[in-house]
Amino acid sequence: MSELRLSELLVSVRDAAARFEADRWSGADCARLAEDLARAAKACTAASARAAARAVACSQGDVEWVARTTGATPSQARESLTTTRSLVSCPATSDAVASGAVSMSQAREIVRAEAAVPGSEGALLAVAETRGMAGLREEARRVVLGSIDRDELHRRQVAARSVRHWVDGEGMVAGQFRLPPEVGVPFVNRLDRETDRVRRAARKQGSSDARDAHAADALLRLMKGGGKGRAGRADVVYVCDLRAAARGHTHGDELCHVVGGGPVPVDVVRAAAVDAFVKVVVRDGTKVDTIVHYGRHIPALLRSVLELGDPERLHGAVCAEGGYDRRHDLEWDHDDPVANDGATSYENLKPRCKPDHWAKTERDRKAGLLGPHAERAPP
């Protein structure tokens, strides 16, 4: 295709997009169009990145020019150029990007992981298609961190710990912190629990503030020594394979990590185990799907197992719906409702965020699984 013909087609597509009026289409049509347009946009972004990389290579532009042309920051433009060049070594990802199946942001995660762990590209592409950006980022991080010796990784993490703060453009005091997982996870777990308490109380008072605002209130409460006096749940949960715990270090794919964080040395688990607010789960192959209870209450042992998430990796529970990897405001929902004689068992309980839980309850109600007097799910 000639440059002139391609330019004419792009102008035609751009004009059609500019004239598009969503209100003239049905909701179902717009859902399909949104998917088609998103895929086309990803393909166009990738093509633009390839063209920009070629222009820069031919001295027809630089990073600043790419940033201005694409409306990105110089650092984002630099990342785009780096990712485009790296795609040469990841042909499957390159094809997925060119077709619009994968975004440039997703491609960046994949090529970084493939560079650290050759052969991981295929599995990560599958994750990108089913779990979205959040799931891909988490899986790519797991792959990369798993390739680094745990003792060396921990030394790097401790050396890289930091807290920064500044005053932003609105005069707000802003900040950023980086903590090793055995320190950072307990901190954010306590903050999240306090945030949930603040949020529940605020909503009872009619507050419509976002969760971020309630988290800020919770942080201030904890800083002032407030908040709930006793922890009803462990601040941090470690998972460690039995043989690794006995040996003192891991071999191969043996697990030793912080749930919600990342891999740690066995010595860190041993040192932390004396803390009253630490839970250590030693994985020894015990089956968990035999834990069954015929009532709505979830026994403590079953809840502990459920909160570990995927039994193969035990990285913590995420919402079972949508592939968005939501971890906040999860509720344990019976796939087969209790009102329909569903058991409170490992196989029948799934974590769902509030909106997905409400939607599932409404589907169950319409299907007649909740009984004639079941209340409607919240809107």
C-alpha positions in Angstrom: 0.0 0.0 0.0 1.4 3.4 -1.0 2.0 6.2 1.6 -0.7 8.3 -0.1 -3.3 5.5 0.0 -2.5 4.8 3.7 -2.8 8.5 4.6 -6.1 8.8 2.8 -7.5 5.8 4.7 -6.3 7.2 8.0 -7.9 10.5 7.3 -11.2 8.7 6.5 -11.1 6.7 9.7 -10.3 9.8 11.7 -13.1 11.7 10.2 -15.5 8.9 10.8 -14.5 8.7 14.5 -15.0 12.4 14.8 -18.5 12.2 13.5 -19.5 9.2 15.6 -22.5 10.0 17.9 -22.9 7.3 20.5 -26.5 8.4 21.4 -27.7 7.3 18.0 -26.7 3.7 18.7 -28.2 1.1 21.0 -26.4 0.0 24.2 -25.6 -3.4 22.7 -24.2 -1.8 19.5 -22.1 0.6 21.5 -20.6 -2.3 23.5 -19.5 -4.0 20.3 -18.3 -0.7 18.8 -16.3 0.1 22.0 -14.5 -3.2 21.7 -13.8 -2.8 17.9 -12.7 0.8 18.4 -10.4 -0.1 21.3 -8.7 -2.8 19.3 -8.3 -0.5 16.3 -6.9 2.2 18.6 -4.3 -0.2 20.0 -3.3 -1.3 16.5 -3.0 2.3 15.4 -0.9 3.2 18.5 1.4 0.3 17.8 1.7 1.4 14.1 2.4 5.0 15.2 5.1 3.7 17.5 6.8 1.7 14.7 6.7 4.7 12.4 8.1 6.9 15.1 10.9 4.4 15.9 11.8 4.3 12.2 11.8 8.1 11.9 14.1 8.4 14.9 16.4 5.7 13.6 16.6 7.7 10.3 17.4 10.9 12.2 14.0 12.4 11.2 13.1 13.0 14.8 14.1 12.6 18.5 12.4 11.7 21.8 11.1 15.2 22.2 9.5 15.1 18.7 7.9 11.7 19.5 6.5 13.2 22.8 5.0 16.2 21.0 3.6 14.1 18.2 1.9 11.5 20.4 0.9 13.9 23.2 3.0 11.9 25.7 5.7 12.9 28.2 9.3 12.4 27.1 9.7 9.4 29.5 6.6 7.8 28.0 7.9 8.4 24.5 11.2 6.9 25.5 9.4 3.8 26.9 7.4 3.4 23.7 10.6 3.5 21.5 12.3 1.0 23.8 9.3 -1.4 23.7 9.0 -1.1 19.9 12.7 -2.1 19.5 12.4 -4.9 22.0 9.4 -6.5 20.2 11.8 -7.8 17.6 12.8 -10.5 20.1 9.1 -11.3 20.9 7.5 -12.1 17.6 4.2 -13.5 19.1 3.8 -10.3 21.1 4.7 -8.2 18.1 1.9 -9.9 16.1 -0.6 -9.4 18.9 0.3 -5.7 19.2 0.1 -5.2 15.4 -3.4 -6.7 15.4 -4.6 -4.7 18.4 -5.1 -7.7 20.7 -2.5 -6.3 23.1 -1.7 -2.7 24.0 1.8 -1.2 24.0 1.6 -1.0 27.8 0.9 -4.7 28.0 3.7 -5.4 25.5 6.1 -3.5 27.7 5.4 -5.8 30.6 5.8 -8.9 28.4 9.1 -7.9 26.8 10.6 -7.0 30.1 9.6 -10.3 31.6 10.8 -12.2 28.5 14.2 -10.5 28.7 14.6 -11.6 32.3 13.1 -15.1 31.9 13.3 -16.3 28.3 10.3 -18.5 27.3 7.8 -16.6 29.5 6.2 -14.7 26.5 3.5 -17.2 25.6 2.1 -17.6 29.1 2.1 -13.9 29.6 0.3 -13.3 26.3 -2.5 -15.6 27.5 -2.7 -13.7 30.8 -2.9 -10.4 28.9 -6.0 -11.7 27.0 -7.8 -13.0 30.0 -6.8 -10.9 33.0 -6.2 -7.5 31.6 -3.4 -5.0 32.5 -3.6 -5.5 36.3 -3.4 -9.3 36.1 -0.6 -9.1 33.5 1.5 -6.7 35.6 1.1 -8.9 38.6 2.0 -12.1 36.7 5.0 -10.5 35.0 6.3 -9.2 38.3 6.0 -12.8 39.7 7.9 -14.2 36.8 10.7 -11.6 37.0 11.1 -11.7 40.8 11.0 -15.5 40.7 14.1 -15.5 38.6 16.2 -13.6 41.2 17.8 -15.3 44.2 15.6 -14.5 47.2 18.5 -13.5 49.4 19.8 -11.2 46.7 16.4 -9.8 46.0 15.8 -9.1 49.7 19.2 -7.2 49.9 18.1 -5.1 47.0 14.7 -4.4 48.5 16.2 -3.3 51.9 18.7 -1.1 50.2 16.0 0.5 48.0 13.6 1.4 50.9 12.6 5.0 50.8 10.0 7.6 51.8 9.7 10.8 49.8 7.3 13.7 50.2 6.7 17.0 48.5 4.0 19.8 48.0 2.1 19.3 44.8 0.6 21.9 42.4 -2.6 22.2 44.6 -0.6 22.8 47.7 -1.3 19.3 49.0 1.4 17.4 50.9 2.0 14.3 48.7 4.3 11.3 49.2 5.6 8.0 48.0 7.1 5.1 50.0 8.9 1.9 49.1 9.2 -0.9 51.7 10.3 -4.5 51.7 7.3 -6.9 51.6 7.7 -8.1 55.1 7.3 -4.5 56.3 5.2 -3.0 53.6 2.5 -5.6 53.5 1.6 -5.5 57.2 1.5 -1.7 57.0 -0.9 -1.6 54.0 -3.0 -4.4 55.5 -3.5 -2.5 58.7 -4.2 0.7 56.7 -6.7 -1.2 54.4 -8.6 -2.6 57.4 -8.8 0.8 59.1 -9.9 2.3 55.8 -12.7 -0.3 55.6 -13.9 0.7 59.1 -13.7 4.4 58.4 -15.6 3.9 55.1 -18.4 1.9 56.7 -18.9 4.5 59.4 -18.8 7.3 56.8 -21.3 5.7 54.6 -23.7 5.3 57.5 -23.5 9.1 57.8 -24.3 9.5 54.2 -20.8 10.2 52.9 -20.2 9.7 49.2 -16.4 10.3 49.3 -14.1 8.0 47.3 -12.2 5.2 49.1 -9.0 7.2 48.6 -10.4 9.9 50.8 -11.3 7.5 53.5 -7.9 5.9 53.3 -6.4 9.3 54.0 -8.6 9.7 57.1 -7.6 6.1 58.2 -3.9 7.0 57.8 -4.2 10.0 60.0 -6.1 8.0 62.6 -3.4 5.4 62.7 -0.7 8.0 62.9 -2.4 9.6 65.9 -2.5 6.2 67.6 -6.2 5.7 66.9 -7.9 3.0 65.0 -9.0 -0.4 66.3 -7.0 -1.5 69.3 -6.8 -5.2 68.5 -6.3 -6.8 65.1 -8.9 -9.4 64.3 -6.8 -10.8 61.5 -3.1 -11.3 60.9 -1.2 -8.3 59.7 0.8 -10.4 57.3 0.5 -14.0 56.0 3.6 -15.9 54.9 3.4 -19.0 52.7 6.3 -21.4 52.8 6.8 -24.9 51.5 7.4 -27.5 54.2 10.7 -28.7 52.8 12.0 -25.2 52.3 11.1 -24.3 55.9 13.0 -27.3 57.2 15.9 -26.8 55.0 16.3 -23.1 55.5 16.2 -22.1 51.9 14.1 -22.8 48.7 14.9 -25.0 45.8 13.3 -24.6 42.3 9.7 -23.6 42.4 9.2 -24.0 46.1 7.1 -21.2 47.6 8.2 -18.8 50.2 6.5 -15.4 50.0 4.4 -12.8 51.6 0.7 -12.9 50.5 0.0 -9.7 48.7 3.7 -9.0 48.4 6.4 -11.1 46.9 9.1 -13.7 47.5 11.2 -13.6 50.7 14.1 -15.7 52.2 13.1 -18.4 54.6 15.1 -16.6 57.3 12.6 -13.7 57.1 9.7 -16.1 57.7 11.5 -17.7 60.7 12.3 -14.3 62.2 8.7 -13.0 61.7 7.0 -16.1 63.1 7.5 -14.9 66.7 5.1 -12.0 66.1 1.6 -12.5 67.4 0.0 -10.8 64.4 1.8 -13.0 61.8 0.3 -16.1 60.2 2.6 -18.6 58.6 1.0 -21.2 56.3 3.3 -24.1 55.7 2.2 -25.9 52.5 2.6 -29.6 52.9 0.2 -30.9 50.3 -2.9 -31.1 52.6 -6.1 -31.0 50.6 -8.4 -28.1 51.4 -11.5 -29.0 49.4 -12.7 -31.4 52.1 -13.6 -28.5 54.5 -17.4 -28.3 54.3 -19.8 -26.5 56.7 -23.6 -26.5 56.2 -24.4 -23.0 57.4 -23.7 -19.4 56.4 -20.9 -18.9 58.9 -17.4 -19.5 57.4 -15.1 -21.4 59.9 -11.8 -19.8 60.7 -9.7 -22.5 59.1 -11.7 -22.4 55.9 -11.6 -18.6 55.8 -7.8 -18.7 56.1 -7.5 -21.1 53.2 -9.9 -19.1 51.0 -8.0 -15.9 51.7 -4.8 -17.4 50.2 -6.3 -17.4 46.8 -5.2 -19.7 43.9 -4.1 -23.0 45.6 -1.1 -23.3 43.2 0.4 -19.9 44.0 -1.3 -18.7 47.1 -0.9 -15.0 46.3 -4.1 -13.8 48.0 -7.8 -13.7 47.0 -9.0 -11.6 44.0 -12.5 -11.0 42.7 -13.7 -14.0 40.7 -15.5 -11.9 38.1 -14.4 -9.8 35.2 -10.6 -10.5 35.2 -9.8 -7.2 36.8 -7.9 -8.6 39.8 -9.8 -6.5 42.3 -8.6 -7.1 45.9 -10.5 -4.5 47.9 -13.9 -4.8 49.4 -14.2 -8.5 48.7 -17.1 -10.6 50.1 -17.3 -14.4 50.2 -20.2 -15.4 48.0 -21.8 -18.9 47.7 -21.9 -19.9 44.1 -24.9 -22.1 44.9 -26.8 -20.0 47.4 -27.4 -21.2 51.0 -31.1 -20.7 50.4 -30.7 -23.3 47.6 -29.0 -25.7 50.0 -25.5 -24.6 48.9 -22.7 -25.7 51.2 -20.2 -23.4 52.9 -17.3 -25.2 51.3 -14.0 -24.4 49.6 -15.5 -25.3 46.2 -18.7 -23.3 46.6 -17.3 -20.0 48.0 -15.9 -17.4 45.7 -14.5 -13.9 46.4 -16.5 -11.1 44.7 -16.3 -7.3 45.0 -19.5 -5.6 46.1 -20.8 -4.7 42.7 -20.2 -8.2 41.3 -21.7 -9.8 44.5 -24.8 -7.7 44.1 -25.1 -8.6 40.4 -24.7 -12.3 41.2 -27.4 -12.0 43.9 -29.7 -10.4 41.4 -29.1 -13.2 38.9 -29.8 -15.8 41.6 -33.0 -14.0 42.6 -34.2 -14.0 39.0 -33.4 -17.7 38.7 -35.5 -18.4 41.8 -32.6 -19.6 43.9 -33.1 -17.3 46.8 -36.7 -18.2 47.7 -39.9 -16.1 47.2 -39.1 -13.6 49.9 -35.5 -12.8 48.9 -34.6 -9.1 48.9 -33.5 -7.4 45.8 -29.8 -6.7 45.5 -28.7 -3.1 46.1 -28.7 -0.9 42.9 
